[in-house]
Amino acid sequence: MTIQADDLATLRIDRNAARRRPWLPWVALVLLVAGCALAYPSARDWMDEQRALDVDVARVTQMVATASGGPEALPVLVATGYVVARHSSDVGVKVGGRIAALRIEEGTRVRQGEIIALIEHADIDAQLEAARRAVAEAEAQRAQAVAARGEDWRGVERQRALMKDGITTTAALTGAESALEVSDARVKSADAAIASATARVRVIEEALENTNVRAPFNGSVIRKRAEVGETVSPFGVAGQATREGGAIATIADLSELEVQTEVSENSLAKLAANMPAAVKLQAYPDATYKGRLRQIFPSADRAKAIVEVRVSILDADLHVKPEMTASVTFQEPHAQATTATPVVPAILVSKRAVAAQGSQGTVWVVTGATATRRPIVLGADRIDQVEVKSGLVPGEAVILNAPAGLTDRARVRVKTGR
């Protein structure tokens, strides 16, 4: 479209238009004020949001103690250690020699008395054969001595009969009786030779038996420490994890597994015999096994100020293996609840949320976007938590590690993911 010069000349500003509409400025002013009024709450909220403190929160929880020490049992102490078999043995040899046969591998199940390895014993076999032949020879010599004694006995009888008839002399009778005594001594000597040869056979048979390496109890082979053809010796340090120590294999009874752990002397008073516990494996953190404190060792480690503790795993499965890393949460034992003494639920809160002075404490409770300071009454410690006797209810959100400068009714902003 083309604009001509004559068209421009016709354009004029009507200066009387504003005088004809005097209300227009007031309308604009009203609209401006209304807009500011509407925007003020949002602006105030935005400013408050900018001034809000970022905080971490945790929820107040409730747990019910049970007599079985189950998942709801109250925690007392946490310790870490390793899974071990209650019955475990490094099976070694009684005699030195070369391994002729090995009948096991890792994982092989064995029964008590079962032969798991053989040591070469050809020389012992030869000795045993010689000893048995010596027994046979001794028995033959005894038979000869018995026969000679019988002949001498008959000779004595003849001499006595002749003596009655006055045919023989006293000297002849005495000689016959002396010969009988010699024969009787030869029989006794033959009996002693047989006993000696038989004992020699038993000694060599025992030596032959010692070349058999037998399982000491029912269990599984968790480690094979030798191979066929190796020479082993019984003269090694007990428990030494080397082949020179004579160990053929390590056998463990996997039906009785436990956690070997250590507890500080300062925490030992929290433990009691047969205390229930929850066991978790580092390899399977989602699985929890039932445990029970089996033994507190009678001696402490003076250098480390610790005491060794053993916790039996009551429901171990195939996932639980010796030498695995495990954590043990000791739990407070409770008697069964009765009508007269019902079990009272315990309210727990993180210690990081509490500013405590003795049995009294305070927490910051988050309601909406506001923090409120609240006094509470504290109970027993529960590892990283503490019991709350009054002042909180389960499900409330409390601030962890309250930031400096936090005031009552201050606005807070919970960090993402909390």
Secondary structure as UniProt FT lines:
FT   HELIX           5..9
FT   TURN            15..16
FT   HELIX           17..20
FT   TURN            22..23
FT   HELIX           24..51
FT   STRAND          53..59
FT   STRAND          61..63
FT   TURN            67..68
FT   TURN            71..72
FT   STRAND          75..85
FT   STRAND          88..92
FT   STRAND          97..102
FT   TURN            106..107
FT   STRAND          109..110
FT   TURN            112..113
FT   STRAND          115..119
FT   HELIX           122..165
FT   HELIX           170..209
FT   TURN            210..211
FT   STRAND          212..214
FT   STRAND          219..224
FT   TURN            228..229
FT   STRAND          231..232
FT   TURN            238..239
FT   HELIX           243..245
FT   STRAND          247..252
FT   TURN            254..255
FT   STRAND          257..264
FT   HELIX           265..270
FT   TURN            273..274
FT   STRAND          276..281
FT   TURN            285..286
FT   STRAND          288..301
FT   TURN            302..305
FT   STRAND          306..313
FT   TURN            314..315
FT   TURN            318..319
FT   TURN            322..323
FT   STRAND          325..331
FT   STRAND          346..350
FT   HELIX           351..353
FT   STRAND          355..357
FT   TURN            358..359
FT   STRAND          360..367
FT   TURN            368..369
FT   STRAND          370..382
FT   TURN            383..384
FT   STRAND          385..390
FT   TURN            394..395
FT   STRAND          397..400
FT   TURN            404..405
FT   TURN            408..409
FT   STRAND          410..414
FT   TURN            416..417
//
